[in-house]
Amino acid sequence: MNEQLENHKLEKRLCREVGRAITDYNMIGEGDRVMVCVSGGKDSYAMLDILLKLQKRAPVNFELIAVNLDQKQPGFPEHVLPEYLTKLGVKFHIENQDTYSIVKRVIPEGKTLCSLCSRLRRGILYRVADELGCTRIALGHHRDDILQTLLLNMFFGAKLKGMPAKLVSDDGRHVVIRPMAYVAEKDLSRWAEVQQFPIIPCTLCGSQENLQRKQVGNLLREWESKYPGRVENMFSALQNVVPSHLMDRQLFPFGGLEATGVPDPDGDKAFDSEMPSAPADAGNPTAARPVITIAAQ
């Protein structure tokens, strides 16, 4: 009974968070035809599942069509998704494109495959959206994906750039939405177990254990373990930007800034709260170096 109650709470939380994101960013409107990109992973399965639930009670009418791109990876079980989607009773389209051979031919052995694979996949999905007459393209990225992207861009791209909940595509012709922007990955993992989704692993890149994204994901989980609530605070920070306290001259007119004589409650205050206390293992010589801990606050 307790397990059933917890599962019900989880379902309500997922529907609430997805519904909140859709409302906050005006993702789906009356008459929209939403292309739900389904890869066979837990995230996209959950996205389709929750959108179908919300569709039944939404105040607007919209259509869903599940789309999978079969990239012809060796051993890819072609029957799994068509059988699952047919049983679910949802409209779907399977696009067959051998991007696997292209990626393997172009990328040197041992190098990360994800970047090229992602670009090829994106272009194909945009074309399919046109062909199907879709007005929205829904991707299954969640809160943790967004934070990982933020840190990856900071660490390796020298940009303060994340993964928005809604954007216009590179070609300017499509609106891309991420309905699960507010959802924690741990909730999706649990929901996949509850629903017993027929997960299809990504054999193309799944063996690349040292991908930077995985390392950053591990870093976030470690932070959350030591400092519960830190990941949520980081995500909230993306919605509470203070341009005057960054250094982008395009966002704030630093060049023309002069004293006004008017008190500013923010002023030169760089940190708004008390510094959190050190973790319990701060005195342990085998613990993380203090500079890492400080930089992470």
Secondary structure as UniProt FT lines:
FT   HELIX           2..24
FT   TURN            25..26
FT   TURN            30..31
FT   STRAND          33..37
FT   HELIX           42..57
FT   STRAND          63..70
FT   TURN            74..75
FT   TURN            78..79
FT   HELIX           80..88
FT   STRAND          92..96
FT   HELIX           99..106
FT   TURN            109..110
FT   HELIX           114..132
FT   STRAND          136..138
FT   HELIX           143..156
FT   STRAND          166..168
FT   TURN            170..171
FT   STRAND          175..177
FT   TURN            179..182
FT   HELIX           185..195
FT   TURN            203..207
FT   TURN            209..210
FT   HELIX           212..226
FT   TURN            228..229
FT   HELIX           230..237
FT   TURN            238..239
FT   HELIX           243..245
FT   TURN            249..251
FT   HELIX           254..256
FT   TURN            267..268
FT   TURN            280..283
FT   TURN            285..286
FT   HELIX           290..296
//
